[in-house]
Amino acid sequence: MKKHKLIFFLFFIPVFFVHPQWFFSSQKKSALQEYRNGSYEAAIEISKADIAADPNNLESLVVLCWSLVHLGRYEECRNYALEGRNISRYDPRIIEILGEVYFFQGRNHEALQYFQEYISLAPQGDRLDSVYYYIGEIFIRQGHFRRADIALSTAVYYVPKNAFWWARLAYARENAGEYQSALAAYAEALALNENLGDAQKGRDRVKAFLANR
């Protein structure tokens, strides 16, 4: 037993003193892990430290931007995302982030441009479902309800269990005058979440309209 301890001691001490950064880096928290854990402030702090050490660290910029979006710090996020755009002009993650930032800032034209670019660059991208949802919401804002129908139909194709998205699709169809298909979409929303107030009101509204037509 003493022999084994001695061997470990003789191995560990030289490694620690020759490569101390190896030991401490293994203990270092990951910004991405903090983000995935919902610790957005911690993720921001780690990401900013990484970027200070290497301004071209695109991975840290992406995690930083994701965290800032979750905290609603859109203008700060936009500035960092534009830095990321300078590092990698066609990185789809940065492009999607900019689309979200402009969406939440109400800058529909810019958001739509970035979302369309994301679809072009990443037709199988991880954020494709959300991008189509945001596009649908932009078209609702603009009163283009049939276009919103197409975008939101695509969103629920990718994520069929999202009750809220079904309710928004139903709302778009209702405003486009497609009452039967709106009623079907409201039914889908309520099948997933029977307590969803917007879907309940929308269903009742469409039923009343059809009954009095």
PyRosetta script that sets phi, psi and omega in degrees:
from pyrosetta import init, pose_from_sequence

init()
pose = pose_from_sequence("MKKHKLIFFLFFIPVFFVHPQWFFSSQKKSALQEYRNGSYEAAIEISKADIAADPNNLESLVVLCWSLVHLGRYEECRNYALEGRNISRYDPRIIEILGEVYFFQGRNHEALQYFQEYISLAPQGDRLDSVYYYIGEIFIRQGHFRRADIALSTAVYYVPKNAFWWARLAYARENAGEYQSALAAYAEALALNENLGDAQKGRDRVKAFLANR")
pose.set_psi(1, -44.6)
pose.set_omega(1, 178.7)
pose.set_phi(2, -63.2)
pose.set_psi(2, -34.9)
pose.set_omega(2, 179.4)
pose.set_phi(3, -64.1)
pose.set_psi(3, -41.3)
pose.set_omega(3, 179.2)
pose.set_phi(4, -65.0)
pose.set_psi(4, -40.2)
pose.set_omega(4, 178.4)
pose.set_phi(5, -63.7)
pose.set_psi(5, -39.8)
pose.set_omega(5, 179.8)
pose.set_phi(6, -65.0)
pose.set_psi(6, -42.0)
pose.set_omega(6, 178.9)
pose.set_phi(7, -62.3)
pose.set_psi(7, -44.5)
pose.set_omega(7, 178.6)
pose.set_phi(8, -60.5)
pose.set_psi(8, -44.3)
pose.set_omega(8, -179.0)
pose.set_phi(9, -62.2)
pose.set_psi(9, -44.0)
pose.set_omega(9, -178.3)
pose.set_phi(10, -67.9)
pose.set_psi(10, -30.0)
pose.set_omega(10, 178.1)
pose.set_phi(11, -78.6)
pose.set_psi(11, -46.9)
pose.set_omega(11, -171.3)
pose.set_phi(12, -69.5)
pose.set_psi(12, -43.3)
pose.set_omega(12, -175.2)
pose.set_phi(13, -60.1)
pose.set_psi(13, -48.7)
pose.set_omega(13, 179.1)
pose.set_phi(14, -61.6)
pose.set_psi(14, -40.4)
pose.set_omega(14, -179.3)
pose.set_phi(15, -63.5)
pose.set_psi(15, -42.5)
pose.set_omega(15, -178.1)
pose.set_phi(16, -63.8)
pose.set_psi(16, -44.0)
pose.set_omega(16, -176.4)
pose.set_phi(17, -78.1)
pose.set_psi(17, -30.0)
pose.set_omega(17, 178.5)
pose.set_phi(18, -78.3)
pose.set_psi(18, -37.1)
pose.set_omega(18, -177.9)
pose.set_phi(19, -130.1)
pose.set_psi(19, 64.5)
pose.set_omega(19, -178.9)
pose.set_phi(20, -63.2)
pose.set_psi(20, -30.3)
pose.set_omega(20, -179.1)
pose.set_phi(21, -63.9)
pose.set_psi(21, -29.5)
pose.set_omega(21, 177.3)
pose.set_phi(22, -61.9)
pose.set_psi(22, -43.0)
pose.set_omega(22, -178.2)
pose.set_phi(23, -66.3)
pose.set_psi(23, -47.2)
pose.set_omega(23, -175.6)
pose.set_phi(24, -73.1)
pose.set_psi(24, -33.8)
pose.set_omega(24, 179.1)
pose.set_phi(25, -65.5)
pose.set_psi(25, -29.8)
pose.set_omega(25, 178.5)
pose.set_phi(26, -69.2)
pose.set_psi(26, -21.0)
pose.set_omega(26, 178.6)
pose.set_phi(27, -93.5)
pose.set_psi(27, -9.7)
pose.set_omega(27, -174.0)
pose.set_phi(28, -71.1)
pose.set_psi(28, 136.4)
pose.set_omega(28, 178.6)
pose.set_phi(29, -75.1)
pose.set_psi(29, 147.0)
pose.set_omega(29, -180.0)
pose.set_phi(30, -93.4)
pose.set_psi(30, 133.1)
pose.set_omega(30, 176.7)
pose.set_phi(31, -61.3)
pose.set_psi(31, -40.4)
pose.set_omega(31, 179.8)
pose.set_phi(32, -64.1)
pose.set_psi(32, -40.6)
pose.set_omega(32, 178.7)
pose.set_phi(33, -65.0)
pose.set_psi(33, -40.8)
pose.set_omega(33, 177.5)
pose.set_phi(34, -63.2)
pose.set_psi(34, -39.4)
pose.set_omega(34, 177.7)
pose.set_phi(35, -62.7)
pose.set_psi(35, -46.3)
pose.set_omega(35, -179.7)
pose.set_phi(36, -64.3)
pose.set_psi(36, -27.7)
pose.set_omega(36, 177.6)
pose.set_phi(37, -82.0)
pose.set_psi(37, -3.8)
pose.set_omega(37, -178.4)
pose.set_phi(38, 83.2)
pose.set_psi(38, 9.6)
pose.set_omega(38, 178.7)
pose.set_phi(39, -91.7)
pose.set_psi(39, 74.7)
pose.set_omega(39, -170.1)
pose.set_phi(40, -69.2)
pose.set_psi(40, -37.5)
pose.set_omega(40, 178.7)
pose.set_phi(41, -64.5)
pose.set_psi(41, -41.1)
pose.set_omega(41, 178.1)
pose.set_phi(42, -64.8)
pose.set_psi(42, -40.9)
pose.set_omega(42, 178.2)
pose.set_phi(43, -62.2)
pose.set_psi(43, -39.1)
pose.set_omega(43, 178.9)
pose.set_phi(44, -65.0)
pose.set_psi(44, -44.9)
pose.set_omega(44, -178.7)
pose.set_phi(45, -61.2)
pose.set_psi(45, -45.9)
pose.set_omega(45, -179.8)
pose.set_phi(46, -66.2)
pose.set_psi(46, -43.4)
pose.set_omega(46, -178.8)
pose.set_phi(47, -62.1)
pose.set_psi(47, -42.6)
pose.set_omega(47, -180.0)
pose.set_phi(48, -64.7)
pose.set_psi(48, -37.2)
pose.set_omega(48, 177.1)
pose.set_phi(49, -65.3)
pose.set_psi(49, -41.7)
pose.set_omega(49, 178.3)
pose.set_phi(50, -63.1)
pose.set_psi(50, -40.8)
pose.set_omega(50, -178.8)
pose.set_phi(51, -69.5)
pose.set_psi(51, -35.6)
pose.set_omega(51, 176.8)
pose.set_phi(52, -62.0)
pose.set_psi(52, -36.2)
pose.set_omega(52, 178.6)
pose.set_phi(53, -76.2)
pose.set_psi(53, -31.4)
pose.set_omega(53, -179.5)
pose.set_phi(54, -146.6)
pose.set_psi(54, 95.8)
pose.set_omega(54, -177.2)
pose.set_phi(55, -60.2)
pose.set_psi(55, -17.3)
pose.set_omega(55, 179.6)
pose.set_phi(56, -96.7)
pose.set_psi(56, 15.4)
pose.set_omega(56, -179.6)
pose.set_phi(57, -76.7)
pose.set_psi(57, 90.1)
pose.set_omega(57, -175.4)
pose.set_phi(58, -66.1)
pose.set_psi(58, -37.7)
pose.set_omega(58, -178.5)
pose.set_phi(59, -61.1)
pose.set_psi(59, -41.8)
pose.set_omega(59, 178.7)
pose.set_phi(60, -68.7)
pose.set_psi(60, -35.2)
pose.set_omega(60, 176.7)
pose.set_phi(61, -63.2)
pose.set_psi(61, -40.0)
pose.set_omega(61, 180.0)
pose.set_phi(62, -64.4)
pose.set_psi(62, -47.8)
pose.set_omega(62, 179.6)
pose.set_phi(63, -63.3)
pose.set_psi(63, -40.4)
pose.set_omega(63, 177.0)
pose.set_phi(64, -58.3)
pose.set_psi(64, -46.6)
pose.set_omega(64, -178.2)
pose.set_phi(65, -66.5)
pose.set_psi(65, -41.8)
pose.set_omega(65, 177.0)
pose.set_phi(66, -58.1)
pose.set_psi(66, -42.9)
pose.set_omega(66, -178.5)
pose.set_phi(67, -66.6)
pose.set_psi(67, -41.0)
pose.set_omega(67, 179.7)
pose.set_phi(68, -65.4)
pose.set_psi(68, -37.2)
pose.set_omega(68, 176.9)
pose.set_phi(69, -62.1)
pose.set_psi(69, -44.9)
pose.set_omega(69, -179.6)
pose.set_phi(70, -61.5)
pose.set_psi(70, -29.8)
pose.set_omega(70, 179.7)
pose.set_phi(71, -91.3)
pose.set_psi(71, 0.7)
pose.set_omega(71, 178.3)
pose.set_phi(72, 74.7)
pose.set_psi(72, 19.3)
pose.set_omega(72, -179.5)
pose.set_phi(73, -94.3)
pose.set_psi(73, 70.3)
pose.set_omega(73, -166.7)
pose.set_phi(74, -71.3)
pose.set_psi(74, -40.9)
pose.set_omega(74, -178.1)
pose.set_phi(75, -68.1)
pose.set_psi(75, -41.2)
pose.set_omega(75, 176.3)
pose.set_phi(76, -61.8)
pose.set_psi(76, -42.6)
pose.set_omega(76, 178.3)
pose.set_phi(77, -61.9)
pose.set_psi(77, -42.8)
pose.set_omega(77, -179.4)
pose.set_phi(78, -58.2)
pose.set_psi(78, -43.0)
pose.set_omega(78, -179.4)
pose.set_phi(79, -62.5)
pose.set_psi(79, -43.7)
pose.set_omega(79, 178.6)
pose.set_phi(80, -68.8)
pose.set_psi(80, -38.7)
pose.set_omega(80, -179.9)
pose.set_phi(81, -64.2)
pose.set_psi(81, -36.5)
pose.set_omega(81, 177.3)
pose.set_phi(82, -67.0)
pose.set_psi(82, -33.5)
pose.set_omega(82, 173.2)
pose.set_phi(83, -63.4)
pose.set_psi(83, -42.0)
pose.set_omega(83, 177.3)
pose.set_phi(84, -63.5)
pose.set_psi(84, -35.4)
pose.set_omega(84, 178.0)
pose.set_phi(85, -63.9)
pose.set_psi(85, -35.3)
pose.set_omega(85, 177.2)
pose.set_phi(86, -69.1)
pose.set_psi(86, -31.1)
pose.set_omega(86, 179.0)
pose.set_phi(87, -74.8)
pose.set_psi(87, -45.4)
pose.set_omega(87, -178.1)
pose.set_phi(88, -138.9)
pose.set_psi(88, 99.3)
pose.set_omega(88, -172.1)
pose.set_phi(89, -58.3)
pose.set_psi(89, -32.2)
pose.set_omega(89, -172.7)
pose.set_phi(90, -118.1)
pose.set_psi(90, 24.2)
pose.set_omega(90, 176.5)
pose.set_phi(91, -71.3)
pose.set_psi(91, 116.8)
pose.set_omega(91, -174.7)
pose.set_phi(92, -63.9)
pose.set_psi(92, -26.7)
pose.set_omega(92, 179.4)
pose.set_phi(93, -65.8)
pose.set_psi(93, -44.5)
pose.set_omega(93, 178.8)
pose.set_phi(94, -65.0)
pose.set_psi(94, -40.7)
pose.set_omega(94, -179.7)
pose.set_phi(95, -63.5)
pose.set_psi(95, -43.0)
pose.set_omega(95, 178.9)
pose.set_phi(96, -66.4)
pose.set_psi(96, -39.1)
pose.set_omega(96, 177.9)
pose.set_phi(97, -59.9)
pose.set_psi(97, -45.0)
pose.set_omega(97, 178.9)
pose.set_phi(98, -63.2)
pose.set_psi(98, -37.2)
pose.set_omega(98, 175.8)
pose.set_phi(99, -60.1)
pose.set_psi(99, -45.2)
pose.set_omega(99, 178.9)
pose.set_phi(100, -63.4)
pose.set_psi(100, -44.2)
pose.set_omega(100, -179.4)
pose.set_phi(101, -57.8)
pose.set_psi(101, -49.7)
pose.set_omega(101, -179.0)
pose.set_phi(102, -66.8)
pose.set_psi(102, -33.2)
pose.set_omega(102, 176.5)
pose.set_phi(103, -60.5)
pose.set_psi(103, -50.4)
pose.set_omega(103, -176.8)
pose.set_phi(104, -71.5)
pose.set_psi(104, -20.1)
pose.set_omega(104, 175.0)
pose.set_phi(105, -86.2)
pose.set_psi(105, -1.5)
pose.set_omega(105, 179.6)
pose.set_phi(106, 77.9)
pose.set_psi(106, 14.6)
pose.set_omega(106, -179.5)
pose.set_phi(107, -94.7)
pose.set_psi(107, 79.7)
pose.set_omega(107, -168.4)
pose.set_phi(108, -62.8)
pose.set_psi(108, -42.1)
pose.set_omega(108, -176.4)
pose.set_phi(109, -62.2)
pose.set_psi(109, -48.7)
pose.set_omega(109, 179.8)
pose.set_phi(110, -64.4)
pose.set_psi(110, -42.0)
pose.set_omega(110, -179.9)
pose.set_phi(111, -60.0)
pose.set_psi(111, -44.6)
pose.set_omega(111, -178.4)
pose.set_phi(112, -63.0)
pose.set_psi(112, -39.5)
pose.set_omega(112, 179.0)
pose.set_phi(113, -61.2)
pose.set_psi(113, -46.0)
pose.set_omega(113, -178.9)
pose.set_phi(114, -69.0)
pose.set_psi(114, -38.7)
pose.set_omega(114, 178.9)
pose.set_phi(115, -65.2)
pose.set_psi(115, -40.5)
pose.set_omega(115, 178.0)
pose.set_phi(116, -65.6)
pose.set_psi(116, -37.0)
pose.set_omega(116, 176.8)
pose.set_phi(117, -65.6)
pose.set_psi(117, -38.9)
pose.set_omega(117, 178.2)
pose.set_phi(118, -60.7)
pose.set_psi(118, -45.4)
pose.set_omega(118, -179.9)
pose.set_phi(119, -60.9)
pose.set_psi(119, -39.3)
pose.set_omega(119, 179.5)
pose.set_phi(120, -66.1)
pose.set_psi(120, -40.9)
pose.set_omega(120, -176.4)
pose.set_phi(121, -82.5)
pose.set_psi(121, -29.6)
pose.set_omega(121, -175.1)
pose.set_phi(122, -134.6)
pose.set_psi(122, 69.3)
pose.set_omega(122, -177.0)
pose.set_phi(123, -63.5)
pose.set_psi(123, -14.5)
pose.set_omega(123, 174.2)
pose.set_phi(124, -119.2)
pose.set_psi(124, 25.5)
pose.set_omega(124, -173.9)
pose.set_phi(125, -65.6)
pose.set_psi(125, 156.0)
pose.set_omega(125, -178.7)
pose.set_phi(126, -64.4)
pose.set_psi(126, -25.2)
pose.set_omega(126, -176.0)
pose.set_phi(127, -102.8)
pose.set_psi(127, 14.7)
pose.set_omega(127, -175.0)
pose.set_phi(128, -61.4)
pose.set_psi(128, -41.0)
pose.set_omega(128, -179.4)
pose.set_phi(129, -61.5)
pose.set_psi(129, -47.4)
pose.set_omega(129, 180.0)
pose.set_phi(130, -65.8)
pose.set_psi(130, -37.1)
pose.set_omega(130, 179.1)
pose.set_phi(131, -60.6)
pose.set_psi(131, -44.9)
pose.set_omega(131, 178.7)
pose.set_phi(132, -66.2)
pose.set_psi(132, -34.6)
pose.set_omega(132, 175.4)
pose.set_phi(133, -62.2)
pose.set_psi(133, -48.0)
pose.set_omega(133, -179.8)
pose.set_phi(134, -61.7)
pose.set_psi(134, -39.9)
pose.set_omega(134, 178.3)
pose.set_phi(135, -61.4)
pose.set_psi(135, -42.9)
pose.set_omega(135, 177.4)
pose.set_phi(136, -59.5)
pose.set_psi(136, -41.9)
pose.set_omega(136, 178.5)
pose.set_phi(137, -65.2)
pose.set_psi(137, -37.6)
pose.set_omega(137, 178.0)
pose.set_phi(138, -63.1)
pose.set_psi(138, -43.3)
pose.set_omega(138, 179.4)
pose.set_phi(139, -65.8)
pose.set_psi(139, -34.4)
pose.set_omega(139, 174.2)
pose.set_phi(140, -63.0)
pose.set_psi(140, -44.7)
pose.set_omega(140, 178.0)
pose.set_phi(141, -57.4)
pose.set_psi(141, -37.5)
pose.set_omega(141, -175.9)
pose.set_phi(142, -86.3)
pose.set_psi(142, -5.0)
pose.set_omega(142, -179.3)
pose.set_phi(143, 79.9)
pose.set_psi(143, 15.8)
pose.set_omega(143, 178.0)
pose.set_phi(144, -96.0)
pose.set_psi(144, 76.8)
pose.set_omega(144, -167.7)
pose.set_phi(145, -72.7)
pose.set_psi(145, -32.6)
pose.set_omega(145, 177.8)
pose.set_phi(146, -69.6)
pose.set_psi(146, -37.1)
pose.set_omega(146, 174.7)
pose.set_phi(147, -66.2)
pose.set_psi(147, -38.6)
pose.set_omega(147, 177.4)
pose.set_phi(148, -62.4)
pose.set_psi(148, -38.9)
pose.set_omega(148, 177.5)
pose.set_phi(149, -57.1)
pose.set_psi(149, -46.8)
pose.set_omega(149, -178.7)
pose.set_phi(150, -62.6)
pose.set_psi(150, -47.3)
pose.set_omega(150, -177.9)
pose.set_phi(151, -65.1)
pose.set_psi(151, -44.9)
pose.set_omega(151, -177.5)
pose.set_phi(152, -72.8)
pose.set_psi(152, -30.5)
pose.set_omega(152, 173.6)
pose.set_phi(153, -62.6)
pose.set_psi(153, -37.1)
pose.set_omega(153, 177.3)
pose.set_phi(154, -68.3)
pose.set_psi(154, -40.4)
pose.set_omega(154, 179.7)
pose.set_phi(155, -60.2)
pose.set_psi(155, -46.0)
pose.set_omega(155, -178.4)
pose.set_phi(156, -76.1)
pose.set_psi(156, -18.7)
pose.set_omega(156, 171.7)
pose.set_phi(157, -63.4)
pose.set_psi(157, -42.0)
pose.set_omega(157, 179.9)
pose.set_phi(158, -76.9)
pose.set_psi(158, -35.2)
pose.set_omega(158, -179.0)
pose.set_phi(159, -130.0)
pose.set_psi(159, 81.1)
pose.set_omega(159, -174.3)
pose.set_phi(160, -72.7)
pose.set_psi(160, -7.6)
pose.set_omega(160, -177.1)
pose.set_phi(161, -99.2)
pose.set_psi(161, 10.6)
pose.set_omega(161, -177.8)
pose.set_phi(162, -92.8)
pose.set_psi(162, 101.7)
pose.set_omega(162, -175.9)
pose.set_phi(163, -62.1)
pose.set_psi(163, -40.9)
pose.set_omega(163, -178.0)
pose.set_phi(164, -63.5)
pose.set_psi(164, -41.9)
pose.set_omega(164, 179.1)
pose.set_phi(165, -63.5)
pose.set_psi(165, -38.8)
pose.set_omega(165, 175.8)
pose.set_phi(166, -62.0)
pose.set_psi(166, -39.3)
pose.set_omega(166, 179.0)
pose.set_phi(167, -65.3)
pose.set_psi(167, -38.6)
pose.set_omega(167, 178.4)
pose.set_phi(168, -69.4)
pose.set_psi(168, -36.8)
pose.set_omega(168, 174.5)
pose.set_phi(169, -61.7)
pose.set_psi(169, -44.7)
pose.set_omega(169, 178.5)
pose.set_phi(170, -60.5)
pose.set_psi(170, -41.4)
pose.set_omega(170, 179.1)
pose.set_phi(171, -62.4)
pose.set_psi(171, -42.1)
pose.set_omega(171, 178.1)
pose.set_phi(172, -62.1)
pose.set_psi(172, -44.4)
pose.set_omega(172, 179.6)
pose.set_phi(173, -65.2)
pose.set_psi(173, -39.9)
pose.set_omega(173, 178.1)
pose.set_phi(174, -59.0)
pose.set_psi(174, -45.6)
pose.set_omega(174, -178.6)
pose.set_phi(175, -74.0)
pose.set_psi(175, -18.3)
pose.set_omega(175, 174.9)
pose.set_phi(176, -85.8)
pose.set_psi(176, -2.8)
pose.set_omega(176, -179.6)
pose.set_phi(177, 84.0)
pose.set_psi(177, 12.2)
pose.set_omega(177, 179.3)
pose.set_phi(178, -96.0)
pose.set_psi(178, 76.3)
pose.set_omega(178, -167.3)
pose.set_phi(179, -72.4)
pose.set_psi(179, -38.9)
pose.set_omega(179, -179.9)
pose.set_phi(180, -66.5)
pose.set_psi(180, -43.2)
pose.set_omega(180, 179.2)
pose.set_phi(181, -71.1)
pose.set_psi(181, -28.1)
pose.set_omega(181, 174.6)
pose.set_phi(182, -65.9)
pose.set_psi(182, -43.4)
pose.set_omega(182, 179.7)
pose.set_phi(183, -61.9)
pose.set_psi(183, -39.4)
pose.set_omega(183, 178.4)
pose.set_phi(184, -64.5)
pose.set_psi(184, -39.6)
pose.set_omega(184, -179.9)
pose.set_phi(185, -70.3)
pose.set_psi(185, -39.1)
pose.set_omega(185, 175.4)
pose.set_phi(186, -62.1)
pose.set_psi(186, -37.6)
pose.set_omega(186, 178.4)
pose.set_phi(187, -64.1)
pose.set_psi(187, -39.6)
pose.set_omega(187, 176.7)
pose.set_phi(188, -62.0)
pose.set_psi(188, -44.0)
pose.set_omega(188, 179.9)
pose.set_phi(189, -60.5)
pose.set_psi(189, -43.9)
pose.set_omega(189, -176.6)
pose.set_phi(190, -75.1)
pose.set_psi(190, -26.2)
pose.set_omega(190, 174.5)
pose.set_phi(191, -66.0)
pose.set_psi(191, -31.2)
pose.set_omega(191, 178.7)
pose.set_phi(192, -84.7)
pose.set_psi(192, -33.5)
pose.set_omega(192, -180.0)
pose.set_phi(193, -149.5)
pose.set_psi(193, 95.7)
pose.set_omega(193, -174.7)
pose.set_phi(194, -67.5)
pose.set_psi(194, -14.8)
pose.set_omega(194, -179.2)
pose.set_phi(195, -98.6)
pose.set_psi(195, 9.0)
pose.set_omega(195, -178.9)
pose.set_phi(196, -72.7)
pose.set_psi(196, 107.5)
pose.set_omega(196, -172.0)
pose.set_phi(197, -60.0)
pose.set_psi(197, -43.9)
pose.set_omega(197, -178.9)
pose.set_phi(198, -61.4)
pose.set_psi(198, -37.6)
pose.set_omega(198, 179.5)
pose.set_phi(199, -70.6)
pose.set_psi(199, -39.3)
pose.set_omega(199, 177.9)
pose.set_phi(200, -62.0)
pose.set_psi(200, -47.2)
pose.set_omega(200, -179.5)
pose.set_phi(201, -64.8)
pose.set_psi(201, -41.5)
pose.set_omega(201, 179.9)
pose.set_phi(202, -64.5)
pose.set_psi(202, -44.6)
pose.set_omega(202, 177.6)
pose.set_phi(203, -58.9)
pose.set_psi(203, -47.6)
pose.set_omega(203, -179.2)
pose.set_phi(204, -64.4)
pose.set_psi(204, -37.9)
pose.set_omega(204, 179.6)
pose.set_phi(205, -63.9)
pose.set_psi(205, -45.2)
pose.set_omega(205, -179.0)
pose.set_phi(206, -69.1)
pose.set_psi(206, -40.9)
pose.set_omega(206, 178.3)
pose.set_phi(207, -61.4)
pose.set_psi(207, -41.8)
pose.set_omega(207, 179.1)
pose.set_phi(208, -64.4)
pose.set_psi(208, -40.7)
pose.set_omega(208, 179.0)
pose.set_phi(209, -62.8)
pose.set_psi(209, -47.6)
pose.set_omega(209, -178.9)
pose.set_phi(210, -64.7)
pose.set_psi(210, -34.6)
pose.set_omega(210, -179.6)
pose.set_phi(211, -70.0)
pose.set_psi(211, -29.7)
pose.set_omega(211, -177.0)
pose.set_phi(212, -99.2)
pose.set_psi(212, 3.8)
pose.set_omega(212, -175.2)
pose.set_phi(213, -76.8)
pose.dump_pdb("model.pdb")
